[in-house]
Structures are given as structure tokens and as C-alpha cells.
């Protein structure tokens, strides 16, 4: 577990993502010069995750106008991500964290109650990094309604 707190620089990392038709690789260092929203979500094509992704999609132009790139991250496979991205028309990339390396870096895997059982799952969380890769805002245990608009308002202040 890494101590990723406010005003700390995130170490560079790479991960598989949906860029291009043959998949690509996300590298955090390559995003320098842009603010970055990393939003962690539990699972592709589930109701809350779909709604959250649609809201990021619908406000994507406003994020771009604020010099901000959006990346969604879950433990789903690239194939699942491609299907989800295509079906929903997401204009941003999805990062496949099948080995939980990125989730571990950001400490987003938690024990959760699902139908009365304890299961390991991704805690819906959002991190905003500035143009130098420093964490400027963290939301954990995110509730979807209104969240994306709140993130957008924050990035406009950077």
C-alpha cells in the first residue's frame, strides 16, 4: 500500500488500456501537462458504473476545456473494457488493472459487503492529479449522483 495523499506526487506507472484498436499502454508520465482524473469503479456494465461512465462521457468536452484527461480503472479485462467503452460511446480510455497493481498503488481494493458476504472489491474512488502528477483531490466511497459535476467544478479551479 502506498501513501498517496494530497499534495504527493504519484509514482509513474504503466498499465494496459483501450487506446487504439489493438490495445495500448497507459503511462502516467506521458500525461504530464494535463490534469488527470483517475476514477476507480467496481465492474464494467453494472448499473452504477455505467451511470458514472455516462456522466464522464457527457461532460467530457468540459473536462477537455479544463485541460483534463479522464481515465476509468477497474479490474476487468481489456476485452470487457472494449465492449463497455464501445457500447457506451466513451471518448476516454479504460485501464485494465487485472493484477490489481494500480488499485494497490491507490489503495482502492477493500473488503465490502455483498448480499451479506464479505468480498474484496474496488471502492469507487476518484483522484485528481495536476499537470505535474501531484494528487490535488481524493474522493473515496463515491456515490454516483452529482459526483462527476463536483469533479468538474474542482478541476476548473486548477
C-alpha positions, 0 to 999 in steps of 0.5 A: 500500500502506498501513501498517496495523499494530497499534495504527493506526487504519484509514482509513474506507472504503466498499465494496459488500456483501450487506446487504439484498436489493438490495445495500448499502454497507459503511462502516467508520465506521458500525461504530464501537462494535463490534469488527470482524473483517475476514477476507480469503479467496481465492474464494467456494465453494472448499473452504477458504473455505467451511470458514472461512465455516462456522466464522464462521457457527457461532460467530457468536452468540459473536462477537455476545456479544463485541460483534463484527461479522464481515465476509468480503472477497474479490474476487468479485462481489456476485452470487457473494457472494449465492449463497455467503452464501445457500447457506451460511446466513451471518448476516454480510455479504460485501464485494465488493472487485472493484477490489481497493481494500480488499485494497490498503488491507490489503495482502492481494493477493500473488503465490502459487503455483498448480499451479506458476504464479505468480498474484496472489491474496488471502492469507487474512488476518484483522484485528481492529479495536476499537470505535474502528477501531484494528487490535488483531490481524493474522493473515496466511497463515491456515490454516483449522483452529482459526483462527476459535476463536483469533479468538474467544478474542482478541476476548473479551479486548477 
